[in-house]
């Protein structure tokens, strides 16, 4: 374990002078950073366009179920029949 901390401190002492050589005002993301950012922007644009197309296909008006009327009429009669049985 002591060797690991010694090697870590040795690595840090070698990297610190390298880090000081960089001019903080000249370090930029560069062309690769721009390409990655542009690719992400295009991906988000394509996803939003696809989502908009899919959302336009959705029909928000709810149509009644075909068996809803028959089921709704049957329930009150069954409930009223049960209520009559409880009275008797």
C-alpha positions as CSV (number, residue, x, y, z in Angstrom):
1,X,0.0,0.0,0.0
2,X,2.9,2.3,0.7
3,X,4.3,1.7,-2.7
4,X,1.0,2.8,-4.3
5,X,1.0,6.1,-2.5
6,X,4.6,6.7,-3.3
7,X,4.0,6.0,-7.0
8,X,1.0,8.3,-7.0
9,X,2.9,11.1,-5.4
10,X,5.8,10.5,-7.9
11,X,3.3,10.7,-10.8
12,X,1.9,13.9,-9.5
13,X,5.3,15.5,-9.1
14,X,6.1,14.6,-12.7
15,X,2.7,15.9,-14.1
16,X,2.7,19.2,-12.2
17,X,5.5,20.8,-14.3
18,X,3.8,19.6,-17.5
19,X,0.6,21.2,-16.4
20,X,2.4,24.5,-15.7
21,X,3.7,24.6,-19.3
22,X,0.3,25.1,-20.8
23,X,-0.8,28.7,-21.3
24,X,-4.3,28.9,-19.7
25,X,-5.4,31.5,-22.2
26,X,-4.5,29.4,-25.2
27,X,-6.1,26.1,-24.3
28,X,-9.3,25.7,-26.3
29,X,-11.6,22.7,-27.1
30,X,-10.4,23.0,-30.7
31,X,-11.9,21.4,-33.8
32,X,-12.7,18.1,-32.2
33,X,-14.8,19.9,-29.5
34,X,-16.7,21.8,-32.1
35,X,-17.4,18.6,-34.1
36,X,-18.6,16.8,-31.0
37,X,-20.9,19.7,-30.1
38,X,-22.2,20.1,-33.6
39,X,-23.0,16.3,-33.8
40,X,-24.8,16.5,-30.5
41,X,-26.8,19.5,-31.7
42,X,-27.8,17.7,-34.9
43,X,-28.8,14.6,-32.9
44,X,-31.0,16.7,-30.6
45,X,-32.6,18.4,-33.6
46,X,-33.3,15.1,-35.3
47,X,-34.8,13.7,-32.1
48,X,-37.1,16.7,-31.6
49,X,-38.2,16.5,-35.3
50,X,-39.0,12.8,-34.9
51,X,-40.9,13.5,-31.6
52,X,-42.9,16.2,-33.2
53,X,-43.8,13.9,-36.1
54,X,-44.9,11.2,-33.7
55,X,-46.9,13.6,-31.5
56,X,-48.8,14.9,-34.5
57,X,-49.9,11.3,-35.3
58,X,-51.5,10.9,-31.9
59,X,-55.3,11.2,-31.8
60,X,-56.2,12.9,-28.5
61,X,-60.0,12.5,-28.8
62,X,-61.1,9.5,-26.9
63,X,-63.7,7.3,-28.7
64,X,-66.2,5.5,-26.5
65,X,-65.6,1.8,-26.1
66,X,-68.0,-0.5,-28.0
67,X,-69.1,-2.4,-24.9
68,X,-69.2,0.6,-22.6
69,X,-73.0,1.3,-23.0
70,X,-74.0,-2.3,-22.4
71,X,-71.7,-2.6,-19.4
72,X,-72.9,0.7,-18.0
73,X,-76.6,-0.3,-18.3
74,X,-76.0,-3.7,-16.7
75,X,-74.3,-2.4,-13.6
76,X,-77.1,-0.2,-12.3
77,X,-79.6,-3.0,-12.7
78,X,-77.4,-5.4,-10.8
79,X,-76.7,-2.8,-8.1
80,X,-80.4,-2.1,-7.7
81,X,-81.1,-5.9,-7.6
82,X,-78.5,-6.2,-4.8
83,X,-80.1,-3.3,-2.9
84,X,-83.5,-5.0,-3.1
85,X,-82.1,-8.2,-1.7
86,X,-80.6,-6.4,1.2
87,X,-84.0,-4.7,2.0
88,X,-85.8,-8.1,2.1
